[in-house]
Amino acid sequence: MNIALLLASWLALQSDGIVRVGVATESEIADTDARVTSVAIERTFTDAPVLGKQFQILVDAPGTYTIELRSHFFDAYLVLRDEQGHVLHENDDGLLGTHARITTELAANTRPAIEVCALHGGRGAFELRVVVGAPSPLPPVERQAAEIEDAQRALEIRQRVLGPEHQGTAATLNRLAGLLKARGDLDAAEPLYERALAIRETTLGPLHPDTARSLTNVAVLLRARGDLNAALPLLERALAIHEKALGPTHR
C-alpha cells in the first residue's frame, strides 16, 4: 500500500472514532458534542453539562495499557467503558495539571470505549493517546519541573490561540506563577501574577471577584517577600471587593 492510501486509511479510522495503541488522536470538544454522564460526573461536576467525544480502542493483545488525555483549553476527564457500556474507570487529574490518565488491564480482541470529556463548560482541542504499559511515577522534583513545563506550554498555546488578554490566558498565568512560587522562584512568579491582575482589571473590571483573587495572589507573594506594606493595601482591596460581591457575612 502506498503512502497516500495509508494516510487515507488512518484518517478513515480517526473519523470513525477508532484509536489505535501508540497513535495519537487529535480533535476538539465543541458545543455540538454529546453530553456524557456517569454516577461520578453527576455527583461531582454540577456547574455545567459535561460534553465529550467517544472513541473505541482497538486492543490486539492483553496487558496493561495507559490512556492519556491532554488539553490546554479545558479540564480533562476520562471515562472508560466496557463493550456493554459499563463504567470501568474514570479519572480527572491523574496526569499533570488538569490532564487525565487511566492505567488499566485490557483483554485482547476487545473494543472498550473511551470518552473524552471537558469539565466546567470547557471547549477546545485535545490529544488522546493509548500506550502499552504503566508509567513510572515521577520523583517530586521531576514532577514539579514537568508541571512547570506543561504550564509554560499551555501559556504559549493560549496566548497564540486565545490572545494575550483572554481570561484563559490570565488563568494560565496564575497557574504558572503558583507553580513557580511553590518552587521558591518569587522573582519569576511576581510578573506573571501582576500580568494576570492587569488582564482581569481591564477585561472584568476592578470590582470583579476574579480581580480580587488576583489581588490576593500578588499580596501573598509580596508578603512572602517580607513586603507587608505593599501587600496590605492589595488585601484590603480584595476584601472590599468580596464584601461588596458576597456580603460582609459570607464565609
C-alpha positions in Angstrom: 0.0 0.0 0.0 1.4 3.4 -0.9 1.7 6.4 1.5 -1.4 8.1 0.2 -3.5 5.0 0.8 -2.0 4.5 4.2 -2.9 8.1 5.1 -6.4 7.8 3.8 -6.9 4.6 5.8 -5.6 6.2 9.0 -7.9 9.3 8.5 -10.9 7.0 8.0 -10.1 5.2 11.3 -10.0 8.6 13.1 -13.2 9.8 11.6 -14.9 6.5 12.6 -14.0 7.2 16.2 -11.4 4.4 16.5 -8.0 4.8 18.1 -5.0 2.5 17.8 -2.4 1.9 20.5 0.6 4.1 20.0 -1.2 6.6 17.6 -2.2 10.0 18.9 -5.7 11.2 18.2 -6.3 14.9 17.9 -9.7 16.5 17.9 -11.7 19.0 19.9 -14.7 19.3 22.2 -17.4 21.6 20.7 -20.9 22.7 21.8 -22.4 20.2 19.3 -20.8 17.2 21.1 -22.9 14.8 23.2 -23.5 15.0 26.9 -21.6 12.4 29.0 -23.0 11.1 32.2 -21.9 8.8 34.9 -22.6 8.5 38.6 -19.4 10.2 39.5 -19.9 13.0 37.0 -23.5 13.7 38.1 -22.4 13.7 41.7 -19.2 15.9 41.4 -19.5 18.2 38.4 -22.7 20.2 38.7 -21.6 23.6 37.4 -22.1 22.8 33.7 -23.1 19.9 31.5 -20.1 17.6 30.7 -19.7 17.2 26.9 -17.4 14.8 25.2 -16.5 12.5 22.3 -16.4 8.7 22.4 -13.8 6.6 20.8 -13.2 2.8 20.6 -9.8 1.5 21.5 -8.5 -1.4 19.3 -6.9 -3.9 21.7 -5.0 -6.6 19.9 -3.0 -8.1 22.8 -3.9 -8.5 26.5 -1.9 -6.4 29.0 -1.5 -3.1 30.8 -2.4 0.0 28.9 -2.3 3.7 29.7 -4.7 6.2 28.3 -3.7 9.8 28.5 -5.8 12.9 27.6 -4.1 16.3 27.3 -5.8 19.6 26.7 -4.5 23.1 27.2 -8.1 24.5 26.8 -10.2 22.6 29.3 -10.1 20.5 32.4 -9.8 17.0 31.0 -11.8 14.0 32.2 -11.8 10.3 31.0 -14.5 7.7 31.3 -13.5 4.1 30.2 -16.4 1.7 29.5 -16.6 -1.9 28.5 -18.3 -3.1 25.3 -21.6 -3.2 27.2 -21.3 0.4 28.2 -20.5 -0.2 31.9 -18.0 2.2 33.5 -14.7 0.6 34.3 -12.6 3.6 35.3 -12.9 7.4 35.5 -10.2 10.0 36.0 -9.9 13.7 36.4 -6.4 15.0 37.1 -4.3 11.8 37.1 -1.6 13.1 34.7 -0.3 16.6 35.1 -2.2 19.7 36.0 -5.7 19.2 34.6 -4.8 16.4 32.2 -6.3 13.0 32.8 -4.8 9.5 32.8 -6.1 5.9 33.2 -3.9 2.9 33.6 -5.7 -0.5 33.4 -5.7 -4.1 32.2 -7.4 -4.7 28.9 -8.3 -8.0 27.3 -7.3 -9.0 23.7 -9.6 -8.6 20.8 -11.9 -6.1 22.6 -13.0 -2.6 21.8 -13.6 -0.7 25.1 -15.0 2.8 24.7 -13.1 5.8 26.0 -15.0 9.1 26.5 -13.0 12.3 26.3 -14.8 14.9 28.4 -14.4 18.7 29.1 -15.4 19.8 32.6 -16.8 23.1 33.8 -18.2 24.1 30.4 -14.8 24.0 28.7 -14.3 23.6 25.0 -11.3 23.2 22.7 -8.6 21.0 21.3 -7.2 17.8 22.9 -4.8 15.0 22.3 -5.7 11.4 23.2 -3.1 8.7 23.3 -3.1 5.0 24.3 0.2 3.3 25.0 1.3 -0.1 26.3 2.4 -0.4 29.9 2.2 1.6 33.1 4.1 4.9 33.6 6.8 5.2 36.1 6.0 7.6 39.0 8.0 10.8 38.8 10.0 11.9 41.9 8.6 15.1 43.4 11.3 17.4 41.9 10.9 16.0 38.4 7.1 16.2 38.7 7.3 19.8 39.8 9.6 20.5 36.8 7.1 18.7 34.5 4.2 20.7 35.9 6.0 24.0 35.2 7.0 22.9 31.7 3.4 22.0 31.0 2.1 25.3 32.3 4.6 27.2 30.1 3.4 25.2 27.1 -0.2 26.0 28.0 0.6 29.7 28.3 2.3 29.7 24.9 -0.7 27.9 23.2 -3.4 30.0 24.9 -1.7 33.3 24.1 -1.4 32.3 20.4 -4.9 30.9 20.1 -7.0 32.9 22.6 -5.0 36.1 22.7 -2.8 37.8 25.3 -5.7 39.5 27.1 -8.1 36.5 27.3 -9.3 35.2 30.6 -8.0 31.8 29.8 -4.6 33.3 29.4 -4.9 35.0 32.8 -5.9 31.7 34.4 -2.8 30.0 32.9 -0.6 32.9 34.1 -1.9 32.3 37.6 -1.3 28.6 37.4 2.3 29.1 36.2 3.0 31.7 38.8 1.7 29.5 41.5 4.0 26.6 40.5 7.0 28.9 40.3 6.1 30.4 43.7 5.8 26.9 45.2 9.3 26.2 43.9 10.6 29.3 45.6 11.1 31.3 42.4 9.4 34.5 43.5 11.2 36.7 41.0 9.7 34.7 38.1 6.3 34.4 39.7 5.7 38.1 40.5 5.4 39.5 37.0 3.1 36.6 35.9 0.7 37.3 38.9 0.8 41.1 38.0 0.1 40.5 34.4 -2.9 38.3 35.3 -4.2 41.0 37.6 -3.8 43.6 34.8 -5.8 41.4 32.4 -8.6 40.9 34.9 -8.8 44.6 35.9 -9.0 45.6 32.2 -11.4 42.9 30.9 -13.5 42.2 34.0 -13.3 45.4 35.9 -11.7 46.5 39.2 -14.6 45.1 41.3 -14.9 41.6 39.9 -14.3 38.6 42.3 -11.6 37.2 39.9 -9.8 40.6 40.1 -9.9 40.2 43.9 -8.4 36.7 43.6 -5.5 38.1 41.6 -5.0 40.9 44.1 -4.8 38.3 46.8 -2.2 36.3 44.7 0.0 39.4 44.3 -0.4 40.3 48.0 0.5 36.8 49.3 3.6 36.8 47.1 4.6 40.3 48.5 4.1 39.0 52.0 6.3 36.0 51.2 9.0 38.6 50.2 8.5 40.3 53.6 7.0 43.4 51.9 3.9 43.8 54.2 3.5 47.5 53.4 2.9 46.7 49.8 0.8 43.6 50.5 -1.7 45.2 52.9 -3.5 47.6 50.6 -4.0 44.9 48.0 -5.5 42.6 50.6 -7.8 45.4 51.7 -8.9 46.0 48.1 -9.6 42.3 47.7 -11.6 42.2 50.9 -13.7 45.2 49.9 -14.5 43.5 46.5 -15.5 40.3 48.2 -17.7 42.1 50.8 -19.5 44.0 48.0 -20.0 41.0 45.8 -20.8 38.4 48.5 -21.9 40.4 51.6 -20.0 41.0 54.8 -21.2 37.8 56.5 -20.3 35.4 53.6 -17.8 32.7 54.6 
